[in-house]
Amino acid sequence: MSDANSTTPPEGADFGNRVKRAVFWRSGTQIISQIVSWGATLAVIRILDPSDYGLFAMTSVVLVFLNFLNGYGFVSALIQSESVEPIRIRQAFGMLILLNVGLALIQLFVAAPLAAAYYTEPVVAEMLRWQSLIYLSTPFLILPEALMTRELEFRKPAIINLLTSLVGAGVALALALYGAGVWTLVFAPISIFWSRAIMLMVATRFWVLPSFNFRGAGHIFTFGTALLIGHGFFIIQSQSDIFIAGRHFDTHDLGLYAEALFLTQLFATKFIPPLNEVAFPAYARIQHDQSKLAYSFLKAVRLIMLVAFPLYFGMAVTAAPFVATLMGEKWTEATPIVAILALAMPVATLQFLFQPAINALGLPGITMRNSIAGAIIMPLVYLAAIRFGATGLAWGWLVSFPLLLAFTIYQARPHIGFRISQLFGAIMPGLSAAAVMAIMVWLFDRYLVEVNWPKLMPILHLLLLAGVGALIYGALLWFGSRATAMEVVNLVVRRKPPPEA
């Protein structure tokens, strides 16, 4: 096991530079593409009704549940392997085709009518039948991207991701303005998946014939199946709230909860996965040196939580102007849901950061046990909380995720090689500064803004509170943890950090 004195940075300037370039391309273009997507999404939210998003949430449960079978675990085995033969690529391609054609057929003829009957909404069946087209694009999308991920080549996928976000934004806005209603939420994702698959195939010249002879592909199948089972339980934990709420809420209330969850999860679900895509192959390269792995993991936690804590704590104390500005007046009922969920999201973000390190060590059993624990904890908590409505479900996140995180730390710590005190030290700079910032912003809003400018426009209200919060957080971090602040500055401006003592 490593300690604070023995965790050392990974050696090799070239490897470090490749990781930095990968982070730059993957996260940099992700920010731009997400700005485009968010702009379109927020515009569409203002056009559509909460009930449209309630219907879409019903179909998303089925999509996410079946999508875990799309075979990404098999291509993860290719990334994790130290070397890959061409025949293994062809075999993985064949596995992907068989799986995803099967998923499309299952959704068409089995899942669609069953979901419509469960939710008593006939339109859900028609939506799911069209959405089955997404699976058919998957083999041509994830395998070319995974092979480039393995080599830390993120420039081409990043550019393609940006282009497809433009395609999706254009389709979504056009359909919403045309009056397509809920079908806007069906066809925009289909356009993104297919345009991305086509661009990746062309850009990478992935002209590979699939092989349906799977002899010798035992590692791919074993590793991928373990991840598959673990991800299946993860789907249960992540979708159980919507699944349970769909039978207890009407489409309006379900839409309010689903979009509040979407809004608060943006950082954890849109920015963390791209960073994890870079971290996975980077961790895999140093998996045999526990000291280097622990150092890299703790550094990633420290830097990412420096952003997550102020973002989410700030969102919690500015929920009212935040919702009114981004979503419009028709969504104001979602304000308390957003405030509660925002407090739970830093814990969820930290939970997600363990995934690439665990997978890089070739320990999918830990992932599976974590997912099983989540699949037990989450539904039980949500079933108890559903009687209190949407805010009750939101409080369920604050109860369940800390329990799941504690279980994850217990399992992963000996393998990654850090001490609890080291993990605590990694998150404390962001946590302490963000907590003080949130309290001061709340006091500023409660006793100064609301008293003197009670009719302030939501966007001005939000900008004022965000500006005050940024100044407070920056000052606290600078004077309280300057070394950590400089580490962030060096990463952003791509300077070389000062040598450690």
Number of C-alpha atoms within 10 A of each C-alpha: 14 19 16 13 7 13 20 18 15 19 10 8 9 9 14 14 12 17 19 16 19 25 22 20 21 25 21 14 20 22 15 14 22 19 14 18 21 17 15 20 20 15 19 22 20 16 16 18 18 23 18 19 24 25 23 23 24 27 26 19 21 18 19 15 18 19 21 19 20 23 26 22 25 27 27 24 24 24 22 23 17 10 8 14 8 8 17 20 23 19 23 26 24 18 23 26 23 15 17 24 18 16 22 23 15 15 24 19 13 12 21 24 19 14 20 19 13 14 18 12 14 14 14 22 22 14 21 26 18 17 21 21 22 20 26 22 20 23 23 21 19 20 26 24 20 21 18 16 22 25 14 23 20 26 17 17 23 22 17 21 23 21 18 23 28 18 18 23 24 16 20 26 19 15 18 21 14 10 13 15 18 21 16 22 23 19 20 20 20 20 21 20 21 20 20 25 24 14 20 22 17 12 13 14 10 12 9 12 12 17 16 14 12 16 9 11 15 10 14 23 21 15 22 21 19 19 27 23 21 23 24 22 23 23 21 21 21 19 19 19 25 22 20 15 23 22 14 15 17 14 24 16 20 27 26 25 31 23 21 26 18 13 18 23 21 14 18 19 14 14 18 17 17 18 20 20 19 27 25 23 25 27 25 22 19 18 22 12 15 21 24 21 29 32 22 22 22 21 17 17 17 23 19 22 23 23 16 21 27 25 21 24 27 26 24 24 25 23 22 20 24 24 26 20 20 19 22 17 13 14 20 18 16 24 21 18 25 30 25 25 26 28 22 24 25 26 21 20 22 20 19 17 22 20 20 23 25 23 24 25 20 16 16 24 16 19 26 20 18 23 25 19 18 25 22 14 17 23 21 15 18 25 16 12 19 19 13 12 15 23 20 18 26 27 19 24 23 18 16 19 21 17 15 22 20 11 16 22 18 11 16 19 17 13 16 26 20 24 17 13 10 16 18 13 13 22 20 17 22 25 20 16 22 28 16 16 25 25 15 17 23 18 13 16 20 12 10 12 17 13 11 11 11 10 10 13 12 18 15 12 21 21 15 15 21 19 12 17 25 18 12 19 21 18 16 20 21 15 10 14 15 15 13 18 20 15 17 18 13 14 14 10 8 13 10 9 12 10 5 6 3
